[in-house]
Amino acid sequence: MAGSFDFSQFINDSKATVLSPKDYFSSMAKEGGLVEPIIKAVLYGVISGVIYFIFTLLNLSAYTMFGTGAAMALIGPAIFAIIGLFIGGVIMLIISAICGGNTAFEANARVVAALMVLGPVQALFSFLTSISFYLGLIVSALIALYGLYLTFIALVNALNAKENVAKIVIGILAVLYVLSLYGSFKAYRFAGHMGEQMLEQTEKLSSEQQKALEQLQQLQKSLEKLEQEQNE
């Protein structure tokens, strides 16, 4: 696989990673060079980028909501995929070492490249955020938690990690993620509450300004009337 990339195999591997991860990670190749996992990561990034790009044009993407452009939606995921492959490979290596598993960087990078299949899945459901922040966050969280489950399967079956230790590590990561998710919910609700208060204060201030303007107009009319009476 060092000299060529089998696209049909890429599709089959992607399906197997999501639908039958235990079988896939038990038989996946752990050597053969970094070209294949790099191409794999880039492809997942490009697919994600195309999906985000389409949703951005339809105003259904978080890229639109946060003010970034369609170009960033298209290019960003591919760039982040390459960076994420190498950073993720190091992180996976550390986790694997903690769990008593394989500490070869290539094997861990190949696992990370396989797990990146969830990138396009996240992108596919990203439009939900434009419908409801809470719905989008919940679906994104479920995909992320499934990603942790896939990581556990990969640690045990591909990297030969100790199952009991891997359960503890992934369990801790899941708890930390849920806590961070709860923090995101709280922050969003707080921001929404503050926004409502500011809107109410703005409306109240506008109403008071309108009343003051009406009083000034009445005073002006009274002064004009008084001036006319004095002239007569």
Protein Blocks (a to p, Z undefined) as FASTA:
>chain_A
ZZpccfklmmmmmmmmmmmmmlmmmmpcfbebjklmmmmmmmmmmmmmmmmmmmmmnopa
fklmnopafklmmmmmmmmmmmmmmmmmmmmmmmmmmnopafbfklmmmmmmmmmmmmmm
mmmmmmmmmmomklmmmmmmmmmmmmmmmmmmmmmmmnopafklmmmmmmmmmmmmmmmm
mmmmmmmmmmmmmmmmmmmmmmmmmmmmmmmmmmmmmmmmmmmmmmmmmmZZ
